[in-house]
Amino acid sequence: MIGRKPALVLDERLLKQVRGMASIGCRHDEIAAGLGVCKQTWFTFKAKNPEAEEAFEDGKLRGKISLRRTQRRLAEKSAGMAI
């Protein structure tokens, strides 16, 4: 192989990391840092690997669901959260 090894390798471990970071609201630059690459490398990787974009979107949606559940639970106990 000529050149350097790929900075990111698409595997289940990476997808799980991306989902996890996206689920807590990490932005693209934060996910790139968490993966140890620059933001441009992350964007290029996502463009070439739709599964990575899907993992990011899935994580974001799961994070929103989790937040809504927490808000609803708090609203049942606090009038301020219900407003």
N, CA, C and O atoms as a GROMACS GRO file, in nm:
protein
  332
    1MET      N    1   0.085  -0.118   0.000
    1MET     CA    2   0.000   0.000   0.000
    1MET      C    3   0.089   0.124   0.000
    1MET      O    4   0.182   0.135   0.080
    2ILE      N    5   0.061   0.215  -0.088
    2ILE     CA    6   0.136   0.338  -0.098
    2ILE      C    7   0.064   0.446  -0.016
    2ILE      O    8  -0.059   0.450  -0.013
    3GLY      N    9   0.140   0.532   0.049
    3GLY     CA   10   0.080   0.637   0.130
    3GLY      C   11   0.059   0.592   0.273
    3GLY      O   12   0.106   0.485   0.314
    4ARG      N   13  -0.011   0.673   0.348
    4ARG     CA   14  -0.033   0.637   0.488
    4ARG      C   15  -0.163   0.560   0.504
    4ARG      O   16  -0.248   0.559   0.416
    5LYS      N   17  -0.175   0.498   0.618
    5LYS     CA   18  -0.296   0.419   0.644
    5LYS      C   19  -0.414   0.513   0.662
    5LYS      O   20  -0.396   0.629   0.701
    6PRO      N   21  -0.535   0.466   0.635
    6PRO     CA   22  -0.653   0.551   0.653
    6PRO      C   23  -0.665   0.597   0.798
    6PRO      O   24  -0.642   0.520   0.891
    7ALA      N   25  -0.702   0.724   0.814
    7ALA     CA   26  -0.716   0.779   0.949
    7ALA      C   27  -0.834   0.716   1.022
    7ALA      O   28  -0.828   0.695   1.144
    8LEU      N   29  -0.939   0.685   0.950
    8LEU     CA   30  -1.057   0.622   1.010
    8LEU      C   31  -1.090   0.495   0.933
    8LEU      O   32  -1.082   0.491   0.810
    9VAL      N   33  -1.126   0.393   1.006
    9VAL     CA   34  -1.166   0.266   0.945
    9VAL      C   35  -1.310   0.238   0.986
    9VAL      O   36  -1.343   0.237   1.104
   10LEU      N   37  -1.394   0.216   0.886
   10LEU     CA   38  -1.536   0.191   0.913
   10LEU      C   39  -1.553   0.054   0.975
   10LEU      O   40  -1.530  -0.048   0.909
   11ASP      N   41  -1.592   0.051   1.100
   11ASP     CA   42  -1.625  -0.074   1.167
   11ASP      C   43  -1.731  -0.044   1.273
   11ASP      O   44  -1.765   0.072   1.297
   12GLU      N   45  -1.782  -0.149   1.334
   12GLU     CA   46  -1.891  -0.131   1.431
   12GLU      C   47  -1.847  -0.047   1.551
   12GLU      O   48  -1.927   0.028   1.607
   13ARG      N   49  -1.722  -0.060   1.590
   13ARG     CA   50  -1.671   0.018   1.704
   13ARG      C   51  -1.677   0.168   1.674
   13ARG      O   52  -1.720   0.246   1.759
   14LEU      N   53  -1.634   0.207   1.554
   14LEU     CA   54  -1.638   0.348   1.516
   14LEU      C   55  -1.782   0.398   1.509
   14LEU      O   56  -1.813   0.507   1.557
   15LEU      N   57  -1.871   0.320   1.450
   15LEU     CA   58  -2.011   0.360   1.438
   15LEU      C   59  -2.074   0.377   1.577
   15LEU      O   60  -2.153   0.469   1.600
   16LYS      N   61  -2.038   0.288   1.669
   16LYS     CA   62  -2.089   0.299   1.806
   16LYS      C   63  -2.038   0.427   1.872
   16LYS      O   64  -2.113   0.494   1.943
   17GLN      N   65  -1.912   0.460   1.851
   17GLN     CA   66  -1.856   0.584   1.906
   17GLN      C   67  -1.930   0.705   1.851
   17GLN      O   68  -1.966   0.796   1.926
   18VAL      N   69  -1.952   0.706   1.720
   18VAL     CA   70  -2.020   0.819   1.655
   18VAL      C   71  -2.162   0.832   1.710
   18VAL      O   72  -2.205   0.942   1.744
   19ARG      N   73  -2.236   0.720   1.718
   19ARG     CA   74  -2.372   0.724   1.772
   19ARG      C   75  -2.373   0.779   1.914
   19ARG      O   76  -2.456   0.863   1.949
   20GLY      N   77  -2.280   0.730   1.995
   20GLY     CA   78  -2.273   0.774   2.134
   20GLY      C   79  -2.245   0.923   2.148
   20GLY      O   80  -2.310   0.992   2.226
   21MET      N   81  -2.148   0.972   2.072
   21MET     CA   82  -2.116   1.115   2.081
   21MET      C   83  -2.231   1.201   2.028
   21MET      O   84  -2.263   1.304   2.085
   22ALA      N   85  -2.292   1.157   1.918
   22ALA     CA   86  -2.404   1.232   1.862
   22ALA      C   87  -2.523   1.232   1.958
   22ALA      O   88  -2.597   1.331   1.966
   23SER      N   89  -2.542   1.124   2.032
   23SER     CA   90  -2.657   1.114   2.122
   23SER      C   91  -2.646   1.210   2.240
   23SER      O   92  -2.748   1.244   2.302
   24ILE      N   93  -2.525   1.255   2.273
   24ILE     CA   94  -2.512   1.353   2.381
   24ILE      C   95  -2.495   1.494   2.326
   24ILE      O   96  -2.460   1.587   2.399
   25GLY      N   97  -2.519   1.510   2.195
   25GLY     CA   98  -2.523   1.642   2.135
   25GLY      C   99  -2.391   1.695   2.083
   25GLY      O  100  -2.377   1.815   2.060
   26CYS      N  101  -2.293   1.607   2.063
   26CYS     CA  102  -2.164   1.653   2.010
   26CYS      C  103  -2.181   1.704   1.867
   26CYS      O  104  -2.253   1.646   1.786
   27ARG      N  105  -2.111   1.814   1.839
   27ARG     CA  106  -2.110   1.870   1.704
   27ARG      C  107  -2.005   1.795   1.622
   27ARG      O  108  -1.929   1.715   1.675
   28HIS      N  109  -2.003   1.824   1.491
   28HIS     CA  110  -1.909   1.756   1.403
   28HIS      C  111  -1.764   1.776   1.447
   28HIS      O  112  -1.686   1.681   1.446
   29ASP      N  113  -1.727   1.897   1.486
   29ASP     CA  114  -1.589   1.921   1.526
   29ASP      C  115  -1.555   1.843   1.653
   29ASP      O  116  -1.441   1.799   1.670
   30GLU      N  117  -1.652   1.827   1.742
   30GLU     CA  118  -1.629   1.751   1.865
   30GLU      C  119  -1.617   1.601   1.836
   30GLU      O  120  -1.536   1.532   1.897
   31ILE      N  121  -1.697   1.552   1.742
   31ILE     CA  122  -1.688   1.412   1.704
   31ILE      C  123  -1.553   1.386   1.638
   31ILE      O  124  -1.488   1.285   1.666
   32ALA      N  125  -1.511   1.475   1.550
   32ALA     CA  126  -1.381   1.460   1.486
   32ALA      C  127  -1.270   1.454   1.591
   32ALA      O  128  -1.182   1.368   1.584
   33ALA      N  129  -1.275   1.543   1.688
   33ALA     CA  130  -1.174   1.543   1.794
   33ALA      C  131  -1.180   1.413   1.874
   33ALA      O  132  -1.076   1.357   1.909
   34GLY      N  133  -1.300   1.365   1.903
   34GLY     CA  134  -1.316   1.241   1.977
   34GLY      C  135  -1.260   1.121   1.902
   34GLY      O  136  -1.217   1.023   1.962
   35LEU      N  137  -1.262   1.129   1.769
   35LEU     CA  138  -1.209   1.022   1.686
   35LEU      C  139  -1.061   1.041   1.655
   35LEU      O  140  -0.996   0.954   1.597
   36GLY      N  141  -1.008   1.157   1.695
   36GLY     CA  142  -0.865   1.183   1.675
   36GLY      C  143  -0.827   1.229   1.536
   36GLY      O  144  -0.714   1.208   1.492
   37VAL      N  145  -0.922   1.293   1.466
   37VAL     CA  146  -0.894   1.344   1.332
   37VAL      C  147  -0.941   1.489   1.322
   37VAL      O  148  -1.012   1.538   1.410
   38CYS      N  149  -0.902   1.556   1.214
   38CYS     CA  150  -0.950   1.693   1.194
   38CYS      C  151  -1.092   1.689   1.137
   38CYS      O  152  -1.138   1.586   1.087
   39LYS      N  153  -1.159   1.802   1.145
   39LYS     CA  154  -1.298   1.810   1.100
   39LYS      C  155  -1.311   1.774   0.952
   39LYS      O  156  -1.405   1.706   0.913
   40GLN      N  157  -1.217   1.820   0.869
   40GLN     CA  158  -1.223   1.791   0.726
   40GLN      C  159  -1.212   1.641   0.699
   40GLN      O  160  -1.280   1.588   0.611
   41THR      N  161  -1.126   1.573   0.774
   41THR     CA  162  -1.113   1.427   0.758
   41THR      C  163  -1.245   1.359   0.793
   41THR      O  164  -1.287   1.265   0.726
   42TRP      N  165  -1.310   1.406   0.899
   42TRP     CA  166  -1.439   1.351   0.940
   42TRP      C  167  -1.543   1.371   0.831
   42TRP      O  168  -1.617   1.278   0.798
   43PHE      N  169  -1.549   1.493   0.774
   43PHE     CA  170  -1.647   1.520   0.669
   43PHE      C  171  -1.620   1.435   0.544
   43PHE      O  172  -1.713   1.384   0.482
   44THR      N  173  -1.494   1.421   0.507
   44THR     CA  174  -1.459   1.338   0.391
   44THR      C  175  -1.497   1.193   0.417
   44THR      O  176  -1.551   1.126   0.329
   45PHE      N  177  -1.468   1.144   0.536
   45PHE     CA  178  -1.502   1.007   0.573
   45PHE      C  179  -1.653   0.985   0.565
   45PHE      O  180  -1.698   0.885   0.510
   46LYS      N  181  -1.731   1.080   0.620
   46LYS     CA  182  -1.877   1.067   0.615
   46LYS      C  183  -1.928   1.066   0.472
   46LYS      O  184  -2.022   0.993   0.440
   47ALA      N  185  -1.868   1.149   0.387
   47ALA     CA  186  -1.912   1.157   0.247
   47ALA      C  187  -1.887   1.025   0.174
   47ALA      O  188  -1.965   0.986   0.087
   48LYS      N  189  -1.778   0.956   0.210
   48LYS     CA  190  -1.745   0.830   0.144
   48LYS      C  191  -1.812   0.710   0.209
   48LYS      O  192  -1.818   0.602   0.149
   49ASN      N  193  -1.862   0.726   0.330
   49ASN     CA  194  -1.921   0.615   0.405
   49ASN      C  195  -2.057   0.656   0.461
   49ASN      O  196  -2.066   0.707   0.573
   50PRO      N  197  -2.164   0.635   0.384
   50PRO     CA  198  -2.297   0.675   0.428
   50PRO      C  199  -2.337   0.615   0.564
   50PRO      O  200  -2.420   0.672   0.635
   51GLU      N  201  -2.280   0.500   0.598
   51GLU     CA  202  -2.312   0.439   0.727
   51GLU      C  203  -2.270   0.529   0.843
   51GLU      O  204  -2.336   0.531   0.947
   52ALA      N  205  -2.163   0.603   0.824
   52ALA     CA  206  -2.117   0.695   0.929
   52ALA      C  207  -2.216   0.810   0.945
   52ALA      O  208  -2.245   0.850   1.058
   53GLU      N  209  -2.266   0.862   0.835
   53GLU     CA  210  -2.368   0.968   0.841
   53GLU      C  211  -2.495   0.916   0.907
   53GLU      O  212  -2.557   0.985   0.987
   54GLU      N  213  -2.533   0.793   0.872
   54GLU     CA  214  -2.652   0.732   0.933
   54GLU      C  215  -2.634   0.715   1.084
   54GLU      O  216  -2.727   0.738   1.160
   55ALA      N  217  -2.515   0.675   1.126
   55ALA     CA  218  -2.487   0.659   1.268
   55ALA      C  219  -2.496   0.793   1.339
   55ALA      O  220  -2.547   0.802   1.451
   56PHE      N  221  -2.445   0.898   1.274
   56PHE     CA  222  -2.452   1.033   1.332
   56PHE      C  223  -2.597   1.077   1.348
   56PHE      O  224  -2.637   1.122   1.456
   57GLU      N  225  -2.676   1.063   1.243
   57GLU     CA  226  -2.818   1.103   1.248
   57GLU      C  227  -2.895   1.020   1.350
   57GLU      O  228  -2.977   1.073   1.424
   58ASP      N  229  -2.869   0.889   1.353
   58ASP     CA  230  -2.936   0.800   1.449
   58ASP      C  231  -2.903   0.843   1.592
   58ASP      O  232  -2.992   0.849   1.677
   59GLY      N  233  -2.777   0.872   1.616
   59GLY     CA  234  -2.737   0.916   1.749
   59GLY      C  235  -2.804   1.046   1.790
   59GLY      O  236  -2.849   1.061   1.903
   60LYS      N  237  -2.811   1.142   1.696
   60LYS     CA  238  -2.878   1.269   1.725
   60LYS      C  239  -3.024   1.246   1.764
   60LYS      O  240  -3.073   1.303   1.861
   61LEU      N  241  -3.092   1.163   1.686
   61LEU     CA  242  -3.234   1.137   1.714
   61LEU      C  243  -3.253   1.066   1.848
   61LEU      O  244  -3.344   1.100   1.924
   62ARG      N  245  -3.168   0.970   1.878
   62ARG     CA  246  -3.177   0.900   2.007
   62ARG      C  247  -3.152   0.996   2.123
   62ARG      O  248  -3.214   0.983   2.229
   63GLY      N  249  -3.061   1.091   2.103
   63GLY     CA  250  -3.035   1.191   2.205
   63GLY      C  251  -3.156   1.279   2.229
   63GLY      O  252  -3.187   1.313   2.343
   64LYS      N  253  -3.223   1.317   2.122
   64LYS     CA  254  -3.344   1.400   2.136
   64LYS      C  255  -3.454   1.325   2.208
   64LYS      O  256  -3.525   1.382   2.292
   65ILE      N  257  -3.470   1.198   2.176
   65ILE     CA  258  -3.571   1.116   2.244
   65ILE      C  259  -3.540   1.108   2.393
   65ILE      O  260  -3.629   1.123   2.476
   66SER      N  261  -3.414   1.084   2.426
   66SER     CA  262  -3.373   1.075   2.566
   66SER      C  263  -3.400   1.207   2.639
   66SER      O  264  -3.448   1.207   2.752
   67LEU      N  265  -3.367   1.318   2.574
   67LEU     CA  266  -3.392   1.449   2.634
   67LEU      C  267  -3.541   1.471   2.658
   67LEU      O  268  -3.580   1.520   2.764
   68ARG      N  269  -3.624   1.436   2.561
   68ARG     CA  270  -3.769   1.453   2.577
   68ARG      C  271  -3.823   1.370   2.693
   68ARG      O  272  -3.908   1.416   2.769
   69ARG      N  273  -3.774   1.248   2.705
   69ARG     CA  274  -3.818   1.163   2.817
   69ARG      C  275  -3.782   1.228   2.951
   69ARG      O  276  -3.864   1.232   3.043
   70THR      N  277  -3.660   1.278   2.959
   70THR     CA  278  -3.616   1.343   3.083
   70THR      C  279  -3.700   1.467   3.111
   70THR      O  280  -3.741   1.489   3.225
   71GLN      N  281  -3.725   1.548   3.010
   71GLN     CA  282  -3.806   1.668   3.027
   71GLN      C  283  -3.948   1.631   3.074
   71GLN      O  284  -4.003   1.697   3.162
   72ARG      N  285  -4.004   1.529   3.015
   72ARG     CA  286  -4.139   1.487   3.054
   72ARG      C  287  -4.142   1.440   3.199
   72ARG      O  288  -4.234   1.473   3.274
   73ARG      N  289  -4.042   1.362   3.237
   73ARG     CA  290  -4.034   1.314   3.375
   73ARG      C  291  -4.021   1.430   3.472
   73ARG      O  292  -4.085   1.431   3.578
   74LEU      N  293  -3.938   1.529   3.437
   74LEU     CA  294  -3.923   1.646   3.524
   74LEU      C  295  -4.048   1.732   3.527
   74LEU      O  296  -4.080   1.791   3.629
   75ALA      N  297  -4.120   1.739   3.414
   75ALA     CA  298  -4.242   1.819   3.407
   75ALA      C  299  -4.351   1.762   3.500
   75ALA      O  300  -4.435   1.835   3.551
   76GLU      N  301  -4.348   1.632   3.520
   76GLU     CA  302  -4.446   1.570   3.611
   76GLU      C  303  -4.422   1.610   3.755
   76GLU      O  304  -4.512   1.602   3.838
   77LYS      N  305  -4.299   1.654   3.786
   77LYS     CA  306  -4.264   1.690   3.924
   77LYS      C  307  -4.250   1.840   3.944
   77LYS      O  308  -4.258   1.888   4.058
   78SER      N  309  -4.230   1.915   3.836
   78SER     CA  310  -4.203   2.056   3.849
   78SER      C  311  -4.286   2.136   3.751
   78SER      O  312  -4.282   2.113   3.630
   79ALA      N  313  -4.362   2.232   3.805
   79ALA     CA  314  -4.446   2.316   3.717
   79ALA      C  315  -4.360   2.397   3.621
   79ALA      O  316  -4.400   2.422   3.508
   80GLY      N  317  -4.242   2.436   3.665
   80GLY     CA  318  -4.153   2.514   3.579
   80GLY      C  319  -4.111   2.440   3.455
   80GLY      O  320  -4.098   2.500   3.348
   81MET      N  321  -4.090   2.311   3.466
   81MET     CA  322  -4.051   2.231   3.350
   81MET      C  323  -4.170   2.205   3.258
   81MET      O  324  -4.152   2.175   3.140
   82ALA      N  325  -4.289   2.216   3.310
   82ALA     CA  326  -4.409   2.189   3.230
   82ALA      C  327  -4.445   2.307   3.141
   82ALA      O  328  -4.525   2.293   3.048
   83ILE      N  329  -4.388   2.421   3.168
   83ILE     CA  330  -4.422   2.542   3.090
   83ILE      C  331  -4.346   2.544   2.960
   83ILE      O  332  -4.361   2.638   2.882
   0.00000   0.00000   0.00000
